[in-house]
Amino acid sequence: MAIKSLSIRIDEELLHKLHIVADYEGRSANSQILILIRNAVADYEAKNGKIEWQ
């Protein structure tokens, strides 16, 4: 699986809060975002079925 890069726009306050949460969890902000995305996809798939890719 290739690793892709994604740029997002995020306001300063929300970014600061993200860093606080990530630090609390012992993660980088990037790792925290990946976990949040994985959880969102898992929740979606639990409700709507597996997302097929390729």
Stockholm file with secondary structure:
# STOCKHOLM 1.0

chainA/1-54         MAIKSLSIRIDEELLHKLHIVADYEGRSANSQILILIRNAVADYEAKNGKIEWQ
#=GR chainA/1-54 SS CCCCCCCCCCCHHHHHHHHHHHHHHTCCHHHHHHHHHHHHHHHHHHHHCCCCCC
#=GC SS_cons        CCCCCCCCCCCHHHHHHHHHHHHHHTCCHHHHHHHHHHHHHHHHHHHHCCCCCC
//
